Amino acid sequence: MTLRERVAKNIMDCRKSVSLSQGNLARRAGISRAYVGKIENAQFSTSIDTIEKIARALDVEADVLFEPR
């Protein structure tokens, strides 16, 4: 599993664990729903700044999104 795939899976798992849709996560993070989908499908890599926005929106520390699962 690549780091991009790991981050994608962790974002999706965290989002689902708090019952957020991609759209709601996107609104909380200030990014587009389409972009969230592409990140979760490991189609796009993303910046550390965006990772921080997503982590804040999920109410987790950013390093959680990099943890092996």
NUDREN-191323 format. One line per field, with one value per atom (N, C-alpha, C): residue in one letter; atom name; x, y, z. Coordinates in steps of 0.001 Angstrom, whole numbers, plus 500000, padded with zeros to 6 digits. Example, Ala and Ser with C-alpha at 12.3 -4.5 7.8 and 13.67 -1.06 7.14 Angstrom:
% NUDREN-191323
residuo = [A, A, A, S, S, S]
atomo = [N, CA, C, N, CA, C]
east = [513190, 512300, 513200, 512850, 513670, 512900]
north = [494310, 495500, 496700, 497750, 498940, 500030]
up = [507800, 507800, 507800, 507080, 507140, 507870]
//
This chain:
% NUDREN-191323
residuo = [M, M, M, T, T, T, L, L, L, R, R, R, E, E, E, R, R, R, V, V, V, A, A, A, K, K, K, N, N, N, I, I, I, M, M, M, D, D, D, C, C, C, R, R, R, K, K, K, S, S, S, V, V, V, S, S, S, L, L, L, S, S, S, Q, Q, Q, G, G, G, N, N, N, L, L, L, A, A, A, R, R, R, R, R, R, A, A, A, G, G, G, I, I, I, S, S, S, R, R, R, A, A, A, Y, Y, Y, V, V, V, G, G, G, K, K, K, I, I, I, E, E, E, N, N, N, A, A, A, Q, Q, Q, F, F, F, S, S, S, T, T, T, S, S, S, I, I, I, D, D, D, T, T, T, I, I, I, E, E, E, K, K, K, I, I, I, A, A, A, R, R, R, A, A, A, L, L, L, D, D, D, V, V, V, E, E, E, A, A, A, D, D, D, V, V, V, L, L, L, F, F, F, E, E, E, P, P, P, R, R, R]
atomo = [N, CA, C, N, CA, C, N, CA, C, N, CA, C, N, CA, C, N, CA, C, N, CA, C, N, CA, C, N, CA, C, N, CA, C, N, CA, C, N, CA, C, N, CA, C, N, CA, C, N, CA, C, N, CA, C, N, CA, C, N, CA, C, N, CA, C, N, CA, C, N, CA, C, N, CA, C, N, CA, C, N, CA, C, N, CA, C, N, CA, C, N, CA, C, N, CA, C, N, CA, C, N, CA, C, N, CA, C, N, CA, C, N, CA, C, N, CA, C, N, CA, C, N, CA, C, N, CA, C, N, CA, C, N, CA, C, N, CA, C, N, CA, C, N, CA, C, N, CA, C, N, CA, C, N, CA, C, N, CA, C, N, CA, C, N, CA, C, N, CA, C, N, CA, C, N, CA, C, N, CA, C, N, CA, C, N, CA, C, N, CA, C, N, CA, C, N, CA, C, N, CA, C, N, CA, C, N, CA, C, N, CA, C, N, CA, C, N, CA, C, N, CA, C, N, CA, C, N, CA, C, N, CA, C, N, CA, C, N, CA, C]
east = [500849, 500000, 500892, 500602, 501364, 500900, 501697, 501316, 500039, 499919, 498714, 497478, 497595, 496477, 496165, 497198, 497010, 496261, 496705, 496038, 494593, 494375, 493018, 492117, 492597, 491802, 491550, 492560, 492388, 491392, 491434, 490460, 489060, 488883, 487567, 487084, 487958, 487578, 487192, 487991, 487687, 486374, 486173, 484940, 483725, 483805, 482677, 482440, 483500, 483346, 482577, 482558, 481780, 480557, 480213, 478998, 478908, 480031, 480042, 480006, 479274, 479325, 480557, 480937, 482050, 481720, 480473, 480066, 480204, 479786, 479908, 481364, 482172, 483601, 484197, 483848, 484368, 483999, 482744, 482316, 483094, 483245, 483986, 485443, 486037, 487457, 487683, 486620, 486761, 487343, 487037, 487486, 486286, 486442, 485299, 485037, 483788, 483403, 484103, 484224, 484904, 486362, 487001, 488394, 488515, 487585, 487588, 487465, 486572, 486395, 487654, 488342, 489574, 490692, 490733, 491720, 491401, 490120, 489729, 489905, 489845, 490049, 491507, 492376, 493823, 494152, 493274, 493549, 494476, 494369, 495187, 496000, 497211, 497933, 497537, 497756, 497341, 498416, 498277, 499282, 499103, 500136, 500087, 499051, 498926, 497923, 496515, 496235, 494921, 494723, 495769, 495689, 495325, 495930, 495617, 494161, 493664, 492261, 491324, 491623, 490793, 490852, 492034, 492182, 491371, 491454, 490671, 489180, 488755, 487342, 486873, 487775, 487462, 487703, 488260, 488588, 489565, 490611, 491697, 493025, 494078, 495420, 495811, 496534, 496912, 497700, 498510, 499315, 498457, 497232, 496311, 496061, 496080, 495787, 496936, 498093, 499256, 499528, 498784, 499039, 498734, 499566, 499260, 498003, 497233, 495991, 496029]
north = [498825, 500000, 501235, 502167, 503408, 504349, 505349, 506346, 507058, 507345, 508006, 507140, 505841, 504931, 504836, 504841, 504791, 506020, 507197, 508440, 508434, 507996, 507939, 507058, 505878, 504948, 505507, 506113, 506670, 507824, 508676, 509770, 509184, 508224, 507621, 506940, 506187, 505498, 506493, 507547, 508555, 509266, 509593, 510282, 509410, 508140, 507239, 506982, 506977, 506703, 507812, 509010, 510114, 510432, 509524, 509624, 510916, 511288, 512466, 512023, 512736, 512513, 513221, 512884, 513599, 515084, 515398, 516800, 517561, 516932, 517595, 517762, 516752, 516876, 518008, 518057, 519096, 520484, 520675, 521983, 522352, 521394, 521669, 522020, 521365, 521576, 522744, 523229, 524344, 523923, 522699, 522197, 521612, 521261, 520757, 519280, 518869, 517483, 516577, 517065, 516285, 516032, 517026, 516874, 515845, 515889, 514896, 513500, 513340, 512040, 511558, 512450, 512063, 511734, 512422, 512096, 510720, 510486, 509206, 508033, 508289, 507227, 507117, 507864, 507860, 508261, 509052, 509564, 510765, 511553, 512748, 512632, 513124, 513377, 514792, 515138, 516459, 517081, 518353, 519080, 518829, 519117, 519027, 520005, 521164, 522140, 521561, 520861, 520249, 519101, 518339, 517267, 517867, 518987, 519649, 520108, 520659, 521093, 519908, 518807, 517609, 517059, 517016, 516519, 517382, 518694, 519585, 519334, 519161, 518915, 517597, 516633, 515330, 515302, 516397, 516506, 515420, 515225, 514301, 515015, 514488, 514993, 514537, 515347, 515022, 513718, 513421, 512195, 510927, 511000, 509857, 509436, 510398, 510116, 509402, 509344, 508671, 507296, 506948, 505705, 504471, 503437, 502172, 501560, 500895, 500264, 498800]
up = [500000, 500000, 500000, 499104, 499053, 500162, 500444, 501441, 501005, 499714, 499198, 499477, 499258, 499512, 501005, 501822, 503275, 503764, 503333, 503732, 503243, 502020, 501456, 502316, 502666, 503471, 504861, 505450, 506792, 506804, 505790, 505708, 505599, 504700, 504509, 505789, 506441, 507677, 508775, 508932, 509949, 509630, 508380, 507957, 508248, 507886, 508106, 509593, 510383, 511815, 512535, 511953, 512541, 511689, 510784, 509954, 509148, 508536, 507667, 506214, 505405, 503961, 503416, 502201, 501564, 501462, 501156, 501040, 502337, 503438, 504741, 505144, 504883, 505165, 504341, 503080, 502194, 502705, 503105, 503629, 504886, 505796, 507033, 506751, 505746, 505437, 504478, 503851, 502911, 501568, 501151, 499850, 499118, 497866, 497103, 497394, 497248, 497445, 496437, 495202, 494162, 494550, 495139, 495550, 496673, 497638, 498709, 498107, 497159, 496507, 495823, 495162, 494467, 495445, 496566, 497598, 498182, 498515, 499116, 498150, 496871, 495882, 495452, 496127, 495872, 494436, 493822, 492477, 492529, 493609, 493772, 495044, 494996, 496240, 496642, 497859, 498315, 499181, 499438, 500215, 501712, 502439, 503899, 504436, 503827, 504263, 504154, 503071, 502901, 503882, 504126, 505128, 506486, 506833, 508106, 508144, 507051, 506988, 507177, 506518, 506632, 508055, 508632, 510005, 510971, 510826, 511696, 511517, 510273, 509981, 510586, 510688, 511284, 512785, 513322, 514743, 515188, 514361, 514694, 514459, 515055, 514771, 513370, 512643, 511268, 511175, 512185, 512108, 512088, 512584, 512534, 511081, 510178, 508779, 508068, 508718, 508137, 508763, 509809, 510545, 509702, 509824, 509165, 509764, 508949, 509433, 509113]
//
